[in-house]
Amino acid sequence: MNVDVEIYISNLKKFFKDNPDQLKILIGEMDMYDFFDRLRYVSENNYDTKGEVELTKSQIAEVIAIMYKEHVIKPEIERFMKQPIMDTKFGKIFLN
């Protein structure tokens, strides 16, 4: 645990606590604690490799994309995999 990383992440948390609508826009209904844990991990990795704790926009976007894939897309796919019949505007389709 690095002090610089903790300060950086706590500043991010404070910003989003003061501006909750911005966090909602950024991550939607996904878990904010998971989001901050992942940012901490990337920030620690940055510090170990580059000596900087700050995250780039692309790193934050990548974290959000991974979370979106895990929390939104994967459950939708699993839901369709469990349901062999899908209702569409053309009628029922058997997903075999």
N, C-alpha and C positions, 0 to 999 in steps of 0.2 A: 504494500500500500504506500503510495507516494503522496506526500503532503500537497505538492503542486497540483496533482491530478484531483485530489479531494477538493481543493479550493476551486478549481475550474468547474468541476461537476456541481459543487454546491452553488456556484454563481449561476450556472445554467438552471438549476432547480429553482433558485430564487426568481430568476427572470420569468420562468414559466408559471411560478406560483402567483406572481404579480400580473401575468398576462395569460390566464388559463384558456382564453379563446384561441390564442396562437398555438398552444399545445394541441388543442382540439383540431385545429386546421392541419397541423403537422402530422399527428399520428392517429387521428380519428378516435375510434373506440378501443384501440389497442392499449395494452397495459403500460402505464407510464413508468412503473417501477422496473419492468423489463427493459424499457427503452433507456432509462438512465443507467442501468447495469451494463447494457451493451455499449453505451457511450463511454462509460468508465473503462471498459475493457479495451476499446479502440484507443482511448486517450493514453492508457498505460502502455499500450503497444507503441504508440507514437513517441512517447517519452523514452522508451527503451531503445528504439531504433534511430530516432531523429533528434532526441533531446528537447522536443516541443510537446506540450500537452494539448494544444488547441487542435480542434478538429476542422477539417475542411468541409465545404458544402457537399462535396461528392462523398465524403465518408459518412456524413449524417444521412444523406440520401440513400446510400448503400445499406445502412443499418435499417432505415425505414422500409426499404424494398425487401430485405430479408424477413423482417417482422411481418410485413404484409403477406408475403408468400407463406409463412408459417401459420399465421393466425387467421387469415381470411381465405386464401385460395385453397390451401390444403384441406380445411374442413369442408369446403364446398365440393371438392373432388371426392372426398370420402363419403359425403352424403349421397352423391350420385352413384358411387360404386356400390353402396348398400341397397340402393333402390333400382331394381332391374327394369321397372317400367316408368317412363317419363311422360307426363302430359304436356303436349304442345298444342299450338293453335291448329295443327293439322290432325290432331287426334293423339292416341296413345302410341308410343314408340317403345318397343322392347329392346333394351340395351344388352344384347348378348354378343 
